[in-house]
Amino acid sequence: MSLRTLLLTIFALATGPVLADEQLELGKKVFLEQAQPSCTVCHTLNDAGSAGEIGPNLDQLKPSAEQVSNAVKSGVGIMPAFGDSLSEQQISAVAKYIESVTRK
């Protein structure tokens, strides 16, 4: 293993949880504030303190990050598409956040 590879591996291991935590924080912020309309209007998600009754209860549905990402990008049923109003980073963060908090 080269020194460069070793250093990159150590850096990834050292910063992994921090980056994951930051991504989950961003995901929660997207869920609560950045998506317009806010996800809380329609969805129940205990971790976010939301009790929407229009869309599915995410705590019960326990969607995968891929399912959330697809739904957020393209919309589902009456849920609007957010693919043009949220960045890929925001969509990925909210998807991972929802998957993480519903599968504890």
N, C-alpha and C positions, 0 to 999 in steps of 0.2 A: 504494500500500500504506500503510495507516495505521501509526502508530507502535506501537500496541498489537499489531497483527499481526506487525510486524517483530520486536518484542521477544519475542513468543511463539515465533516461528520460531527466533530465535537461542537461546532457552532450550531448545527441543526439540532443536536440533542439538548444543548443548553438553552436555546431560544424557542424550541418547539412549544412547550406549554404556554409560554408568554404570548407567542403569536396566536396560538389557539384561543387563549383567553381573550385577547384583543379582538379576534374574529367573532367570538361569541358575544362580546360586548357590542360590537358593531351590528351584529344580527339582531340583537334585542332592540337597539336604537332604531334600526330600520322598521322592525315590527311595530314599535310604539310611536315613532315620530316621522321617519323619513318617507315612508310610503304614503302617498296621498290618493285616496283616502287611507287612513291608518288601518292596519290589519285588525286592530282591536275593535273596530266598528262591527266587524262581521264574525270574528273568530274568538272562541274561548281558548285561552291558554293560561293555565294557572301561574306559571313562572312570570308571565307578563302582567298578571292581575287583570286580564281581560275576560269579559263574559258576553261576547257577541253571540247572537243566536241566528244570524242569517246564514253564515257558512258553517261548515262542519266544525265540531269540537275537536281541536287538534290534539288535545290530551287523550281523547278516545281513539282518534284515527291513527295516531303514531306514524305519520308519513316519513318516508325516507327523504334524505336530502335531495335526491334526484327527483322524486315526486314533487316536492315543494318547489324546486327550481323550475321544473317544467310548468307547473301551475302559475307561478309568479310571472314567468316570461310570457306565456301565451294566454293566460286566463283560463277559467273553467266555469261553464254554466254562466251564472250572472257575475262571477268574479271578473273584474277587468284585467287586461294584460298590463303588466308593469315593465315589460321588456324595453320600452322606449323611455321610461321615466326613471328607472333605477339602473345603476351600473352593474356590470358583471360581478364586481367585487361585492356590492350590496346584496345582489341576488344570492350569490354563493354564501355570504355571511348569514343571511336570514334563513336560508335553507339548512345550513349546518346548525344554527341556533335552535330551530324548531326540532330537528331530528335529535339533537343532544338533550333538550329538556323534556321531550316526550318519551324518551326511551331510557330514562333513569331507572 
